[in-house]
Amino acid sequence: MSNDPRAALQTLVSAFEEHLAAASNRRGDDDPAVDGAYIAIADAFDAYEEALYEAYDEVTPLTVFAEEDDDSDDEDDDEDEDEELLEDNEMLDEDLVDEEDYEDLDGADGARSAR
C-alpha cells in the first residue's frame, strides 16, 4: 500500500475506469466483473482517504457504505448505525467552514476574500 496520495488517487481513478468498462460490458445482474470492480473502487477509495489523511491531515466529503445483509431484521441495530452516521456527519459539518477565512469583505463587489 502506498502512502503517496497522488499514487493512491491514480489507483482510485483507474478503479473507476475499470468499473465503467465492466458495467458497460455487463453480462447479467450478477456479473462478477462488475462486482469485483465495485469492491476495487471501495478499496482504492479507502487507501486514498488514508494516504490523504496521513500526508495532509485531510479527508474527503465521501463515505463508502457497506452492503447490508438481507437477513438482518433487527431494527435496533439499524437505528444505532443511523445515529452513529449522523454523529460522524455532524462532526464533519463543524469543520467544513472556518469563519476566520471569511472575516474580510471586499467592499468593491461584496465578494468575500479568503486568507
N, C-alpha and C positions, 0 to 999 in steps of 0.2 A: 504494500500500500504506500502510495506517495503522499508526502506531506506538503507538496507543492500545489497550491490552489490552481495554478494555471494548468498543470497536468491533469489534476482531478476534474477541472472544468472541461477540458478537451475529452476526457473519458466520458463525462456526462453527455456532452453534445453527440459524441459517437453513439452512445446508448440510445439517445432519442432518434438518431438517424436509422439505426438498426431496427428500432421499434416501428418506425414508419414503413420501412421496407417489409418487415414481417406482416404488418397489418394490411398493407396493400396487396400482399400475396397470400393472404389468409386462405386456409383450406378447411374451413368449418369453424363452428363455435368454440371448440376446444383445441385449437391449433397449438401444439407445443412450442412452435417457434415464436408465436405471439406471447404466450405465457412466459417463456424464457426471456424475451426482450423486455417485458413488463418488469420482471424481477431485476433485470440488469439495470434498468433506469433507477429503481429504488436503491439498489446497492451503490450505484455510481453517485446518486444524489447524496446519500449518507456520507460517502467518502469525501465529496466536495465540501459538504457542510462542515465536516470535521476539520479538513485542511484549512478552510477559510477561517474557522474559529481559532485554530492553533496559530495561524500566521498573523491574523489581523484582529482577533477578538471580535469577530463579526459573524452574523448569521443571515440567512435569507428569510423572507416572509413566508416560505413554503413549508408544508408538512407532508410527509409520506404517511398515508393511512394504511394500516394493516387490514387485510380482509378479515371479516368476521365469520365465525362458524355459523352455519345454519342451525346447528343443534342447540345453540345457547338460547334458552327461553328465560333466563334469569334476568329480570328487568332491573334488579338492584345493581348488578354488575354494570349494566349499560348506563344507569344513572351516575354511578361513581365515575366511570370513564368520561362521561359528558362533563361532569363537574371538574375533573382534572384538566380536561382540554380547555374549558373555559378559564380556569385559573392560569394555565400556561399562556393563553392568548391575552389575558388581562395584564400579565407581567410584560409581555412584549409590547402591548399598546402604550404603556407608560414610557417606554424607551424610544418610541418612534419619533417624537418631536422634542427637540431641545429648544425651549423658549428663548434661551440666550442667543441662539442663532438668528433670531428674528427681532431683536430689540431695536435695531436701527432701521428707520424707514427712509427711503429715498424720496425727498419732497417733490421732485420734478414730476414723476409719473405715478407716485403712490405705490410703487413696487417695493417689496421688502428685499433687503440685502442680507446675505449670509455673512459669516465671519470674514 
